Amino acid sequence: MKTLRTGHAHVFGQNIDTDQIYPARFIEYTEEADIKKYAMAGSDDPDFVQETQPGDFIVAGTNFGCGSSREHAAITLKGNQVGAIVAESFARIFFRNAINLGLPVITCPHVHAHVQPGDQLQLDLKAGEFKNLTNGWTAPVEPLDDYIMNILSHGGIKPLMRAMTSQGKVRE
Amino acid sequence: MHAIEKLLAAKAGVDRVHAGQIVNCDVDVAGINDLYYQTVKSFVEMGGQRVKHPDDVLIFFDHYAPCATVIQAEDHKKFRQFAHEQGIANLMDVNQGVCHQVVVDRGLAKPGEIVVITDSHSTMHGALGAFGTGVGATDLATILITGKLWFKVPEVIKITLTGHLHPGVYAKDVILHILGDLKADHGIYKAIEFAGPALKDMTISERLALCNMTTEMGAATSYIQPDDRTRNFLKAKGVTDYTVYTTDEDYHYQEEITYDVGQIGPQVAAPADVDNVHDLSDYQGVHVDQAYIGSCTGGRLQDFATAAKILKGHHIALDTRLIIVPASGEVTRECIARGYIQDLLDAGATLSPSGCAACIGIHQGLIAADEVCMSTSNRNFPGRMGSLKGQIYLASPAATATAALTGQITDPRDYVEAE
């Protein structure tokens, strides 16, 4: 896993729910190639998919990903190669879904007030530090549990589980 | 330790756990709903070959039931094939209803057990003393392969309810009021326990509504200590085999909050956040295009009894439509047996098959731009029930039935007889 990441900011507000990240009307798609077309389609930045570049960051206030359990919300952001989501807090199911897909979800208090759309951002997962390279604002990020870090560093739960199933470890 | 901690410790096979600890637990009930064929895809991608405990797995055809598009029908078809291949007998077909209500109807949510479903409203099962929690598709696929899942032991917030509800005020008003007060992110990763004398008076149906909506404040799970009501409810379903854990006297809650329910009047969550809660009277007179009674929050027998009582012998307003969606097939049949459906149809209601229907904005009652829907469901985000410009007010079944009757937001207390 790449521990030093940089990217441009896309900024969203508080309580960004899964209907904003991935509206229910597109939920019947099951392939990432389809799902990635509708990222943030229900938000106040519906052109996100056209604007985003691989490695860009999403920055948000509290409770990012609240609402439904749809994994589509994490799949669509991963499909657009979002480098990291940095928010003041995350809804629990979204957090789990993102970690399972190997998408870094990083909690950083007060981040929303210190980032403007388009700012150049840097995340050092090893040092646990977030930096806004545009305005110089630097803050520590909340460390992830070892258990969660292990999943993330393997690129998500799927490679981990594949290793277990291929070694017959789940049959014990 | 808290009862929840004892439950998680038992399911993890350890003596003690503490808040913040990550534990790997046996899962008793694993439910997949039809939105998430991703679950099967993840199962295959992770090298899954046989489902470890097919008897513990349920597949629910609820969000699409019955299918409105070819893609939905293809997803159902693939699910049927998976269930057949894996020996999953519990395929809850399009006649069954919303996953959570089906689980409750069948007595599968019971004290001391872990219920995990690919649906955020799984917190509801705490009303019966279970550890209910929602997960995404890949987490559920992990359970299919291993029978287990990791959980972070939550801190617990205790909400004590005192006083007596006034006629025309319900558990739905209480949970909306709490959401408005504490806000949508207050309970992230936490467990919300309800206790207190007012809770003792509440039926299981009302307790389910309370616990159901704790997910709207971010809660991982919720809990109500099982009591005689719980035991009697389960006994009537023939369920007597379960373990009731109790919280130790010296357990330290992360936070303790008390509400006097006698101080709460009818509430609405106004557009477009679940925590944008106000006294219903603040919105009195707003025209309602669609009234919607249904969902895992507000589509149970008691909810239709309340609505039927208000609407029996009357007719809904000319410019308002009333969609009724009993949460499960069992609820539908019971409502028919008691005459509620007849009363509501006579009053001009439109009956829709059991399932999630318009609550999730997929089919069976979507709203157009600038239309107003009053709903007994649980979310009013932009676009949740159709157009991004539609406006959704969440309220109790009584308030929703009253709005259907008058065509506008109206205080239900004037239409509900004192009991």
Interface residues (C-beta under 8 A of the other chain):
Chain A: Q14 N15 D17 D19 Q20 P23 A24 R25 I27 E28 Y29 T30 G42 T62 N63 C66 G67 S68 S69 R70 E71 H72 A74 I75 S89 F90 A91 R92 I93 R96 N97 N100 L101 D145 Y147 I148 G156 I157 K158 M161 R162 M164 T165 S166 V170
Chain B: I22 L35 Y36 Y37 Q38 K41 S42 E45 M46 G47 G48 Q49 K52 H63 Y64 T69 I71 Q72 D75 T118 D119 S120 G134 V135 G136 A137 T138 D139 T142 I145 T146 W150 K152 A184 D185 I188 Y189 E216 G218 A220 D273 D275 I360 G361 I362 R379 F381 P382 G383 R384 L388
